[in-house]
């Protein structure tokens, strides 16, 4: 109930990913030390569900996620930012901020796919891609201190068989036409809100 009152909650598509998300005017701890980052996040920042106010510089965000101990490894962590432009239109932008492997964003800024180990005939997958834990410290490169914004964290697993694939293999049936055979399970955090000089 304390977490619900504080809005420090998250949801998943069914997997048991454990995400942590903090925002602050700036962080000084090393993002490779999750314990220190969480301590600093509570001491001088706000957790998921919190409000950032009155900033005169771009906020930083600490993201951390642990994979489901009985499930698939992690592909990436993203921060999704929402703002309203000068015409009153909602603008959403997705930033890849932490990812597994030695991938790098391409010239278009997009991160290549993590890969796919799914065996559709057996409805199995292998945890030989992805990562068991991901973390990063990210600063908004497009921050406008005069514009309210909302940020939330999204975590994606590597591809795994969709439930319809498991059912088809178990019952000796063909895969469904027009239905994806794989899925990337995920988690979403409560957002962190920014509003100049006021709390949401």
N, C-alpha and C positions, 0 to 999 in steps of 0.2 A: 504493500500500500504506500510506503514511503516513496518508492520508485514511481508509482502511478501519480502520486501528488506532485512529484518533482518533474513529471513528464519524461523521466529518464527511462524510456522503454524502447523496445525494438520488436520487429516481427520477422518471421522467416516464411519461406514457402513450404516448410515442413522439416527441413534440415536443422541441425543443432549448432549452427555457426554462433560464435560468441563475439560480437562486435563491441568496440569501445570508440567513442567519438567525443573529442573535446575541442573547444574553440577558445582563443585568447588574443589579446592585443599582440602577444609575442611569447614564444617559448624559449627557454634557455637550456633545458635538459636535452640529452641526446635521444633522438627518436629510436635508436637501437636499444634503449633501456626502457621498456614499457612501464615498469614499476615507477621509475622516476617521472616519466611523462604523465602517468595517471595522477600521481601525487601533486605534481605542479598544475595539472588540469583542474583539480578540485581547489587548490590553494589560490590560484591567480587567474583561472579561466572559468568556463562553464561547460558542463557535460551536455550530452544530447538532451533536447527538450528545453535548453536554457536560452537566455537572451544576451546578446552582445549589444552594448549601447555606447554612443558617444565616441566612436573610434576616429582618430585622425590619421590612421595609417591602416594598410590592409591587414585583416585578421589572418592569423595562422590557425591551422587545424591539425590535430594529432589524430590519426586513424590507426586502429589496431584490430586484428581479427584472428581468431583461432578456428581452425577447421573442426567440423564435427568429428569427434574421436572415433566414431564408427562409420563415418561416411567419406565423401570425396574430398580431395585436397582443393585448395583455393586457386582460382584463376587470377582475380584482380580485386582491388578496392577502387571504387569510384566515389567522387563527390558530385552530387547533383545540385546545381545552384539555380534558384529561381529569382527573377527580378521583373520589374515592369518598366517598359521603355517610355520614351517621351510621348508616344502616342497612346499610352495606356494599355499596350499589348503585353501579355505575359511572355517572358522570354526564359527558356530553360536551356542550360548548358551542362554537359556532362564532361567531367575531367577524370581521366585515369590517373590515379595518384600513387598506387603501389601495385606491383604485379610479380608473378612468379617467372623464373627462368631469366634468360639473358635477352629477352625481347627489348626492342626499342621502338618508340613511335615513328611512323614513316613521315615522309614529306608532307602528307596531308594531316599530320598530327594524330592519326589513329593508331592504336596499338594493335599489332597482329593478333589473330586468334591464338589461344593457348595450345590448340591441338585437340585430338579426339582419340581416345583409347577404347571406345565402346565397341564391343562385339555384338552386333545385332542378332546374330543367330543364337547366341547363348544368353543374351541380356546381361552381360557383365561389363566391367570396366576395370582399368588398372590405375592405381595411384602412383604411376611412374612419371607423371607430369604434375604441374601445380606445386603448391607449397602448403605445409601444415600451419604456417603462421605468416602473416604479413603486417607490416607497420610502416608508417611514413609520417613526415611532417610536411605540410603543404600550405603555401601562402597564396591567397587569391590574386592572380595576376591582372584581373580586370575589375578590381574593387573601385567603387564610387561611393565615397562616404556620404553623399547626399541622397543616395538611392537605397530604400529598404531592400533587404535581400533575405532569402531563406536558403539554408544549406542542409542537405542530409547525406548520409553515407550509405552506399550500396556495396555489398560484397557478393561476388559471383564465384560459384564452384566451377570446377572443370565439368565438361559434359558427362552426363550419366544417362542410362536408359530411362525413358519416360514410363510412367506406370502402365500405359497401354502396351508398351513393348514387353514389360515383365509379364503382363497378363497373357499376351499373345504367345510368348514362348512357353509359359507354364501350361497353357491349354492346347499347344500344337496348332495354333491358328496363324494365318498370315497377318502381317502388320497392316494397320489401317491406312487406306489411301487418304492422302490429304491431311494426315495428322503427323506432326513431327515425331520421329522415333526417339529423339534424345532431348534432354532439357538441361539447362544450367540452373540448378537450385540457387537460391539467394537469400540474403537478409537485408533489411532496411532499418535504419535507426530513426528515432524521433528527430525532427530537425533542430538546428540551431538558428535562431532568428537574429537578424541585425536591423535595428531601427535607430536613426540618429536621435539621440537625446531622450528616448522614451522606451518603455518596456512594452512587449506585445501582450 
